[in-house]
């Protein structure tokens, strides 16, 4: 029994840091944790978010889809993927009314001192503003959702919120590439008002990864949601 209790405690502790849904750590965190956004009095809203960009190939195509469909989204960009080549893509995000938040390519941020987390957030935000001409909002999504108390303390010191996503509202498929039609159908069937959806226009290691599936799935998903009366909001 003793070892079962130890194992259960260790499992709960681990889950608190890696769960793809709000859990124990988020309830006591020193910074806000946003996993859904309560609906107001208007039409139900859904929040499309995209991680790991800017991608010089996929992100412009995705922006084209959003422009054609008249929808807005939030892009969580990785600082090291922002270059002189990709900065105009982020500038376009701002110009077309999308929101930009901060992301990271590594789980290492879990163990950084709080002051270093805050310093990196401020540095990344300042670099985006300098290169792309717009300031990101104070929203941060950790790599794969891995988080810690130290990370939360750093977010609090920098005035940032941690942003997650709704249950199963992501584009991950075990050991196989997502199918755009199947992905759009699955997401559309699960989404409710206030939900946050996460897809990937880039890759945490490869800034030029093939993400055509995300572009195609978004083009299919938006009409499905609009037909159900949803509007498209931004996290910020």
N, C-alpha and C positions, 0 to 999 in steps of 0.2 A: 504494500500500500504506500509506504514511504516513497519508493522510487516512482510509483505512478504519479504521486503528487508532485514530485520534482519534475518529471517529464511534462506533466500538464502545465506546471508553472513556466517551464522553459518555453513550451509551445505558445502559451499566451503572450509571454514577453516578446518572442520572435514575431508573432503575428501583429503585435502592436506597432512594429516598425515597418512591416512589409505588406500588410493587408491592402488589397486594392479596393478598400471601402473604409469608411470612418470606423475607428476602433478606439481602444482604451486611451492610447496616447493622445489622440486628437481631442478627446473630451477634457483633458487637463492641460492642454498645450498653452503656452504663453503667447502664441500668436493665433489669429483666426484661421480656421480650417474650413474651406468651402468645398463641399461635395455635391451640392445642389443649390439652386437659387429659388426661394419661394416665389410663387406667382403672385402678381398683383391683381388689379381689377380688370385689366385688359385681356386680350387673347392669350392663350397659353404660349409660353416661350420655350424654345430649346436653344442650347448653347453649343455650337459646333466649335471644337478646338482642335488644333493641329500641332504636333510636337516634332522637334528635331530638325527644323529648318533653320535658315532658309536654304532651299535646294535649288540650284540654278536652272534645273530642268523642270522638276515637278511643281514647285511653288508658283511660278508664273502661270502654268496651265490651270492650277487650282484657283488662282485669282481670277482667271478668265471665266471659269465656271461660276464662281460666286458673283461676278459682275453680270454675267448673262442671266443668272437666276434672281438677281436682286436680293442676295442674302449676305449677311455679315458674319464674321467668325473671329475667333481669337487665336493668334499664333504664338506659341511658346517657343522662342528661338534660343539656340545655343550660341553662346558668345563666340566660341572659336570658329563657328561656321559663318560668322559675319565678316566679310572681306570687302575690299574695294569693288570686287566683282558682284557680290551679292547684296551690298548695301542698297542699290536702287530697288531691289525687290522689296526690302523692308520699307523703304520710302513709299513705294506704291501701296503697301498695306495701310500706312497712315493716310495717304491721300484718298484711298477708296473707302475709308470709314471703318476699317477693321481695327481690332485691338491687338496690342503686342505685349506679351508677358515674357518672363525669363524662365529658362530651362537649363539643365546641365546634362553633360554626357556621361557622368560618372556617379556611382554610389558613394564615392569618397567624401562627398559633402556631409554625410551622416556623422563623420567623426571629426570634422573641422571644429575649432573653437568658435564660439558664437560671434566674437568680434571679426573673425576671418570670413565667416558666412556673410555678415553685414558688409564688410569691405568689398567682397567680390560682387555682391548684388549692386552696390552703388557704382562700382567700376564698370560693370557690364552695362548698366543703365546709361551711364555717362557716355560710354563708347557708342551705343546705339544712337543716342541723341546727336552725337558729333558726326557720325557717318551717314545716318539715315534721316536726320532732320526732324525727328519726333521722339518724345519721351515715352518709354514703355510705362504701363501702369504697374502698380506695386502688387503684382501677382506672380507667384513663383510655383512651378511644378517640378518636384524632384524627379530624378531619373528613376523610372519604373515605379514611382510612388514610394521609394524607400526613404524613410524619415527618422528623425531622432529628436530627443529632447533638446540636444545642443543646437540642432538645426532650427527648431522652433524658437529657441531663445535668440538665435541670430536673426531670424525673420522679424521677431518682435523689436529688436534693436534697430532694424532697418525700416520698420514700418510696413512690412510686407505681409500678405496672406498666402497660405499654402492652398493651392487649388488642385482638387482631385477630379473625379468623374463618377458617373452613375454606375450602378451594378451591371456588369456585363456590357456596358456601352463603350466598348473598345474594339479595335480592329485586329486583335491578336487571334491567330489560329494555331493550334498545336502542330508543328512540323509541316505546315503546308501554307502556301501563299494564299492570302484572302481572295475569295472570288467576289468581284464587285457587286454582282446581282444578289448573291446570297448574303453578303455583308449588309447591303442596303435593306434587304428584306428583314434580316434579323434585328437591325437597329430600329427600323421603323416600327416593328411589332412590340418593342420593349419600351420605347420612349414615352414619357409622360411629361406634363408641364413642369418646368424648372430643371429638367435633366441636363447634365453636362456630358457631351459625347467627346471621345478622344480618338483621333486617327493620326496618321503619321505622314507628313509630306517630306520627311527626311529620315536619316538614320543617325544614331548617336555617334557612330564611328565613321561612317561613309557619308559625307555631305552631298554626294551626287548619286545616292542609291535610287534604283528604279522604284518609283512610287506611283506608277500609272494607275494601279488598282485603287488608290485613295482618290485620285482625280475622278475616275469613272464612278466609283461608289458614291461620291459626293453629288455628282451630276444626277444619279438615280435617286438618292435619298431626299434631296430638297423637295422635289415635286410631291413625293409621297407624304412628307410631313406637312407641306403647305395645303395639300388636299384635306388633311385632317384639322386644319385651322391653326396650325402653329405659325408663330413668327420667330425670327432668328435674332437673338440678342448676343451681346458680347459680355464677357466676364467683367470688363472694366466699366 
